[in-house]
Every structure is written in C-alpha cells, then in structure tokens.
C-alpha cells in the first residue's frame, strides 16, 4: 500500500536535501525514504536495547569516510605518478651506463 505525505521544510533543510540528493545521485524522495527507513530501523533498535546512533553522528562518520577515501584516491594517483617517474629514471640510467 502506498500513500502520499505532504509536509513543509525550512529553506536551509531543503537546500541540504538538494545538496545530498545531488551528491548521492538520488531524488529528493529517494533520500527522504532512505532517511525515514534509517530512522525507523534505529528507533526499533533503540527500543529493543540494541543502541541508537544519532543521524548527525552517522553523517559525521560518513563525511569522514568520504574524506578518507578522497585522500586515498589522491595518494594512489601520486603513487602512480611516482612509479612512472621511477620507470623513466631507470630507462635513462640504461642509456648512460
């Protein structure tokens, strides 16, 4: 059974929703559905003594993970660049010796 829910959001929350939607490649509805599912799962866990991770804490960890992955990507690119440089230096040495 499907239903329609209509509600209002303050401008700043709507802007954040749009930003997250764009970053995640999802629609507003998709992000809202995922957020509601996440919230309901964690409320259920909280009520069943499994613990509850607040959304802002989850968001912080998610942002830290994204930043770490970005840094790893940069380091991998630098490593590839240095490997190419190293190979070029090896080839040059062959010419001189």
Buried (B, 14 or more C-beta within 10 A) or exposed (E): EEEEEEEEEEEEEEEEBEEBBEEEEBEEEEBBEEEEEEEEEBEEEEEEEEEBEEEEEEEEEEEEEEEEEEEEEEEEEEEEEEEEEEEEEEEEEEEEE
